[in-house]
Amino acid sequence: IAPGGVTTRLTKTVEFPDDVDFELLMRYAGYRGLGEPEDIAGLFAFVASDDGRNIHGAILSSDLGITAG
């Protein structure tokens, strides 16, 4: 499982300058925000469950689509 950015106590302390153009950042860098820990935990639970028994040797990205472009 390859998580992207996830909201944590550390990421909540990050401050961006007031003049950051988030629309520009989202358009050109693919930034879509941060996932939640529960999103990643749910994916782990699925893969570890009987429902995930057919998943082998795969990299599962959970990054709000940033690697998809």
A tleap script that builds the chain and sets N, CA, C and O, in Angstrom:
source leaprc.protein.ff14SB
mol = sequence {
  NILE ALA PRO GLY GLY VAL THR THR ARG LEU
  THR LYS THR VAL GLU PHE PRO ASP ASP VAL
  ASP PHE GLU LEU LEU MET ARG TYR ALA GLY
  TYR ARG GLY LEU GLY GLU PRO GLU ASP ILE
  ALA GLY LEU PHE ALA PHE VAL ALA SER ASP
  ASP GLY ARG ASN ILE HIE GLY ALA ILE LEU
  SER SER ASP LEU GLY ILE THR ALA CGLY
}
set mol.1.N position { 0.858 -1.169 0.000 }
set mol.1.CA position { 0.000 0.000 0.000 }
set mol.1.C position { 0.900 1.226 0.000 }
set mol.1.O position { 1.777 1.376 0.851 }
set mol.2.N position { 0.666 2.094 -0.966 }
set mol.2.CA position { 1.476 3.299 -1.131 }
set mol.2.C position { 0.601 4.524 -0.862 }
set mol.2.O position { -0.037 5.048 -1.775 }
set mol.3.N position { 0.575 4.975 0.390 }
set mol.3.CA position { -0.263 6.130 0.696 }
set mol.3.C position { 0.363 7.423 0.203 }
set mol.3.O position { 1.585 7.569 0.169 }
set mol.4.N position { -0.482 8.341 -0.172 }
set mol.4.CA position { -0.023 9.694 -0.484 }
set mol.4.C position { -0.013 10.496 0.802 }
set mol.4.O position { 0.163 9.937 1.884 }
set mol.5.N position { -0.199 11.791 0.692 }
set mol.5.CA position { -0.236 12.631 1.885 }
set mol.5.C position { -1.433 12.299 2.754 }
set mol.5.O position { -2.542 12.100 2.258 }
set mol.6.N position { -1.196 12.241 4.054 }
set mol.6.CA position { -2.242 11.892 5.007 }
set mol.6.C position { -2.252 12.930 6.126 }
set mol.6.O position { -1.199 13.365 6.591 }
set mol.7.N position { -3.431 13.314 6.545 }
set mol.7.CA position { -3.570 14.247 7.655 }
set mol.7.C position { -3.054 13.600 8.935 }
set mol.7.O position { -3.494 12.516 9.320 }
set mol.8.N position { -2.117 14.279 9.585 }
set mol.8.CA position { -1.576 13.828 10.868 }
set mol.8.C position { -1.391 15.051 11.757 }
set mol.8.O position { -1.628 16.180 11.326 }
set mol.9.N position { -0.972 14.829 12.987 }
set mol.9.CA position { -0.671 15.975 13.856 }
set mol.9.C position { 0.422 16.831 13.239 }
set mol.9.O position { 0.388 18.056 13.355 }
set mol.10.N position { 1.395 16.199 12.583 }
set mol.10.CA position { 2.489 16.948 11.967 }
set mol.10.C position { 1.995 17.800 10.805 }
set mol.10.O position { 2.356 18.973 10.707 }
set mol.11.N position { 1.175 17.231 9.925 }
set mol.11.CA position { 0.723 18.004 8.762 }
set mol.11.C position { -0.203 19.147 9.170 }
set mol.11.O position { -0.322 20.135 8.445 }
set mol.12.N position { -0.851 19.022 10.308 }
set mol.12.CA position { -1.717 20.106 10.773 }
set mol.12.C position { -0.915 21.324 11.217 }
set mol.12.O position { -1.473 22.414 11.343 }
set mol.13.N position { 0.395 21.156 11.459 }
set mol.13.CA position { 1.227 22.281 11.886 }
set mol.13.C position { 1.858 23.019 10.710 }
set mol.13.O position { 2.454 24.080 10.893 }
set mol.14.N position { 1.732 22.468 9.511 }
set mol.14.CA position { 2.330 23.097 8.331 }
set mol.14.C position { 1.531 24.340 7.960 }
set mol.14.O position { 0.303 24.306 7.874 }
set mol.15.N position { 2.241 25.421 7.747 }
set mol.15.CA position { 1.590 26.662 7.334 }
set mol.15.C position { 2.168 27.107 6.002 }
set mol.15.O position { 3.383 27.111 5.809 }
set mol.16.N position { 1.294 27.478 5.095 }
set mol.16.CA position { 1.710 27.983 3.792 }
set mol.16.C position { 1.671 29.508 3.819 }
set mol.16.O position { 0.874 30.102 4.545 }
set mol.17.N position { 2.523 30.127 3.035 }
set mol.17.CA position { 2.456 31.595 2.941 }
set mol.17.C position { 1.075 32.038 2.448 }
set mol.17.O position { 0.402 31.314 1.714 }
set mol.18.N position { 0.677 33.216 2.857 }
set mol.18.CA position { -0.641 33.734 2.485 }
set mol.18.C position { -0.817 33.896 0.982 }
set mol.18.O position { -1.943 33.874 0.484 }
set mol.19.N position { 0.284 34.057 0.257 }
set mol.19.CA position { 0.173 34.307 -1.179 }
set mol.19.C position { 0.246 33.044 -2.041 }
set mol.19.O position { 0.371 33.139 -3.262 }
set mol.20.N position { 0.170 31.862 -1.417 }
set mol.20.CA position { 0.189 30.622 -2.194 }
set mol.20.C position { -1.105 30.517 -3.001 }
set mol.20.O position { -2.199 30.671 -2.458 }
set mol.21.N position { -0.970 30.257 -4.274 }
set mol.21.CA position { -2.123 30.098 -5.164 }
set mol.21.C position { -2.471 28.606 -5.218 }
set mol.21.O position { -1.914 27.866 -6.028 }
set mol.22.N position { -3.386 28.172 -4.358 }
set mol.22.CA position { -3.723 26.755 -4.276 }
set mol.22.C position { -4.383 26.244 -5.550 }
set mol.22.O position { -4.217 25.076 -5.900 }
set mol.23.N position { -5.118 27.082 -6.241 }
set mol.23.CA position { -5.719 26.654 -7.508 }
set mol.23.C position { -4.626 26.322 -8.524 }
set mol.23.O position { -4.727 25.331 -9.248 }
set mol.24.N position { -3.598 27.138 -8.575 }
set mol.24.CA position { -2.463 26.879 -9.461 }
set mol.24.C position { -1.740 25.600 -9.040 }
set mol.24.O position { -1.371 24.778 -9.880 }
set mol.25.N position { -1.545 25.445 -7.753 }
set mol.25.CA position { -0.900 24.241 -7.228 }
set mol.25.C position { -1.697 22.997 -7.597 }
set mol.25.O position { -1.124 21.992 -8.019 }
set mol.26.N position { -2.998 23.060 -7.443 }
set mol.26.CA position { -3.840 21.909 -7.759 }
set mol.26.C position { -3.831 21.614 -9.251 }
set mol.26.O position { -3.843 20.450 -9.654 }
set mol.27.N position { -3.809 22.645 -10.065 }
set mol.27.CA position { -3.851 22.452 -11.515 }
set mol.27.C position { -2.553 21.854 -12.052 }
set mol.27.O position { -2.595 20.936 -12.871 }
set mol.28.N position { -1.418 22.350 -11.614 }
set mol.28.CA position { -0.152 21.939 -12.218 }
set mol.28.C position { 0.609 20.874 -11.438 }
set mol.28.O position { 1.433 20.162 -12.013 }
set mol.29.N position { 0.351 20.756 -10.164 }
set mol.29.CA position { 1.050 19.748 -9.370 }
set mol.29.C position { 0.155 18.560 -9.050 }
set mol.29.O position { 0.619 17.576 -8.474 }
set mol.30.N position { -1.111 18.638 -9.411 }
set mol.30.CA position { -2.022 17.530 -9.152 }
set mol.30.C position { -2.454 17.419 -7.703 }
set mol.30.O position { -3.047 16.416 -7.306 }
set mol.31.N position { -2.165 18.434 -6.912 }
set mol.31.CA position { -2.507 18.386 -5.489 }
set mol.31.C position { -4.016 18.358 -5.306 }
set mol.31.O position { -4.730 19.204 -5.845 }
set mol.32.N position { -4.497 17.389 -4.547 }
set mol.32.CA position { -5.931 17.255 -4.298 }
set mol.32.C position { -6.254 17.242 -2.812 }
set mol.32.O position { -7.369 16.907 -2.415 }
set mol.33.N position { -5.293 17.602 -2.009 }
set mol.33.CA position { -5.506 17.604 -0.565 }
set mol.33.C position { -4.871 16.389 0.083 }
set mol.33.O position { -4.104 15.658 -0.543 }
set mol.34.N position { -5.201 16.189 1.335 }
set mol.34.CA position { -4.656 15.080 2.106 }
set mol.34.C position { -5.747 14.069 2.409 }
set mol.34.O position { -6.905 14.426 2.625 }
set mol.35.N position { -5.360 12.807 2.423 }
set mol.35.CA position { -6.285 11.764 2.826 }
set mol.35.C position { -6.374 11.707 4.344 }
set mol.35.O position { -5.640 12.403 5.046 }
set mol.36.N position { -7.253 10.896 4.826 }
set mol.36.CA position { -7.415 10.703 6.265 }
set mol.36.C position { -6.842 9.346 6.654 }
set mol.36.O position { -6.860 8.417 5.847 }
set mol.37.N position { -6.335 9.215 7.878 }
set mol.37.CA position { -5.792 7.922 8.316 }
set mol.37.C position { -6.781 6.773 8.132 }
set mol.37.O position { -6.380 5.648 7.834 }
set mol.38.N position { -8.067 7.055 8.308 }
set mol.38.CA position { -9.087 6.013 8.158 }
set mol.38.C position { -9.150 5.480 6.732 }
set mol.38.O position { -9.485 4.315 6.516 }
set mol.39.N position { -8.827 6.335 5.753 }
set mol.39.CA position { -8.816 5.888 4.358 }
set mol.39.C position { -7.758 4.804 4.161 }
set mol.39.O position { -8.015 3.782 3.525 }
set mol.40.N position { -6.593 5.033 4.700 }
set mol.40.CA position { -5.488 4.078 4.574 }
set mol.40.C position { -5.793 2.825 5.396 }
set mol.40.O position { -5.560 1.708 4.935 }
set mol.41.N position { -6.310 3.009 6.600 }
set mol.41.CA position { -6.638 1.866 7.458 }
set mol.41.C position { -7.679 0.975 6.796 }
set mol.41.O position { -7.592 -0.250 6.880 }
set mol.42.N position { -8.663 1.582 6.139 }
set mol.42.CA position { -9.693 0.798 5.454 }
set mol.42.C position { -9.122 -0.048 4.338 }
set mol.42.O position { -9.556 -1.179 4.120 }
set mol.43.N position { -8.143 0.504 3.626 }
set mol.43.CA position { -7.506 -0.250 2.546 }
set mol.43.C position { -6.715 -1.426 3.113 }
set mol.43.O position { -6.766 -2.527 2.566 }
set mol.44.N position { -5.982 -1.198 4.210 }
set mol.44.CA position { -5.269 -2.297 4.865 }
set mol.44.C position { -6.249 -3.374 5.324 }
set mol.44.O position { -5.994 -4.564 5.143 }
set mol.45.N position { -7.365 -2.960 5.916 }
set mol.45.CA position { -8.359 -3.925 6.393 }
set mol.45.C position { -8.915 -4.748 5.244 }
set mol.45.O position { -9.099 -5.958 5.378 }
set mol.46.N position { -9.186 -4.102 4.112 }
set mol.46.CA position { -9.705 -4.826 2.954 }
set mol.46.C position { -8.691 -5.844 2.445 }
set mol.46.O position { -9.036 -7.003 2.215 }
set mol.47.N position { -7.445 -5.419 2.268 }
set mol.47.CA position { -6.415 -6.317 1.731 }
set mol.47.C position { -6.186 -7.500 2.676 }
set mol.47.O position { -5.936 -8.618 2.225 }
set mol.48.N position { -6.270 -7.256 3.974 }
set mol.48.CA position { -6.040 -8.322 4.952 }
set mol.48.C position { -7.256 -9.233 5.134 }
set mol.48.O position { -7.143 -10.301 5.736 }
set mol.49.N position { -8.404 -8.824 4.626 }
set mol.49.CA position { -9.625 -9.606 4.816 }
set mol.49.C position { -9.756 -10.695 3.750 }
set mol.49.O position { -8.977 -10.751 2.798 }
set mol.50.N position { -10.742 -11.544 3.928 }
set mol.50.CA position { -11.031 -12.570 2.925 }
set mol.50.C position { -11.400 -11.950 1.581 }
set mol.50.O position { -11.129 -12.541 0.535 }
set mol.51.N position { -12.009 -10.776 1.593 }
set mol.51.CA position { -12.372 -10.107 0.337 }
set mol.51.C position { -11.147 -9.703 -0.480 }
set mol.51.O position { -11.248 -9.522 -1.693 }
set mol.52.N position { -10.008 -9.561 0.161 }
set mol.52.CA position { -8.792 -9.178 -0.544 }
set mol.52.C position { -7.901 -10.358 -0.897 }
set mol.52.O position { -6.736 -10.169 -1.247 }
set mol.53.N position { -8.423 -11.553 -0.811 }
set mol.53.CA position { -7.598 -12.752 -1.011 }
set mol.53.C position { -7.005 -12.875 -2.415 }
set mol.53.O position { -6.011 -13.578 -2.595 }
set mol.54.N position { -7.583 -12.218 -3.400 }
set mol.54.CA position { -7.064 -12.303 -4.771 }
set mol.54.C position { -6.026 -11.240 -5.090 }
set mol.54.O position { -5.517 -11.201 -6.210 }
set mol.55.N position { -5.702 -10.388 -4.146 }
set mol.55.CA position { -4.720 -9.326 -4.387 }
set mol.55.C position { -3.349 -9.833 -3.954 }
set mol.55.O position { -3.119 -10.127 -2.781 }
set mol.56.N position { -2.446 -9.928 -4.923 }
set mol.56.CA position { -1.088 -10.413 -4.647 }
set mol.56.C position { -0.094 -9.599 -5.454 }
set mol.56.O position { -0.303 -9.369 -6.645 }
set mol.57.N position { 0.978 -9.166 -4.824 }
set mol.57.CA position { 2.069 -8.508 -5.537 }
set mol.57.C position { 1.696 -7.212 -6.218 }
set mol.57.O position { 2.320 -6.834 -7.210 }
set mol.58.N position { 0.700 -6.531 -5.712 }
set mol.58.CA position { 0.256 -5.278 -6.329 }
set mol.58.C position { 0.644 -4.100 -5.448 }
set mol.58.O position { 0.702 -4.215 -4.224 }
set mol.59.N position { 0.906 -2.983 -6.081 }
set mol.59.CA position { 1.086 -1.737 -5.347 }
set mol.59.C position { -0.237 -0.997 -5.435 }
set mol.59.O position { -0.684 -0.633 -6.523 }
set mol.60.N position { -0.846 -0.781 -4.310 }
set mol.60.CA position { -2.130 -0.089 -4.258 }
set mol.60.C position { -1.887 1.340 -3.795 }
set mol.60.O position { -1.556 1.577 -2.633 }
set mol.61.N position { -2.052 2.280 -4.702 }
set mol.61.CA position { -1.874 3.687 -4.362 }
set mol.61.C position { -3.152 4.235 -3.755 }
set mol.61.O position { -4.244 4.031 -4.285 }
set mol.62.N position { -3.006 4.922 -2.654 }
set mol.62.CA position { -4.127 5.605 -2.012 }
set mol.62.C position { -3.688 7.050 -1.812 }
set mol.62.O position { -3.273 7.453 -0.725 }
set mol.63.N position { -3.793 7.818 -2.899 }
set mol.63.CA position { -3.200 9.161 -2.899 }
set mol.63.C position { -4.098 10.214 -3.539 }
set mol.63.O position { -3.613 11.218 -4.060 }
set mol.64.N position { -5.397 9.983 -3.498 }
set mol.64.CA position { -6.371 10.911 -4.090 }
set mol.64.C position { -6.136 11.125 -5.577 }
set mol.64.O position { -6.494 12.168 -6.124 }
set mol.65.N position { -5.538 10.143 -6.227 }
set mol.65.CA position { -5.361 10.190 -7.673 }
set mol.65.C position { -4.166 10.980 -8.166 }
set mol.65.O position { -4.039 11.200 -9.371 }
set mol.66.N position { -3.280 11.418 -7.271 }
set mol.66.CA position { -2.166 12.262 -7.713 }
set mol.66.C position { -1.219 11.517 -8.653 }
set mol.66.O position { -0.649 12.133 -9.554 }
set mol.67.N position { -1.040 10.209 -8.465 }
set mol.67.CA position { -0.155 9.467 -9.371 }
set mol.67.C position { -0.819 9.194 -10.714 }
set mol.67.O position { -0.144 8.857 -11.687 }
set mol.68.N position { -2.133 9.338 -10.768 }
set mol.68.CA position { -2.845 9.130 -12.033 }
set mol.68.C position { -2.805 10.374 -12.911 }
set mol.68.O position { -3.103 10.313 -14.104 }
set mol.69.N position { -2.437 11.496 -12.315 }
set mol.69.CA position { -2.308 12.738 -13.089 }
set mol.69.C position { -3.487 13.592 -13.115 }
set mol.69.O position { -3.468 14.652 -13.740 }
savepdb mol mol.pdb
quit
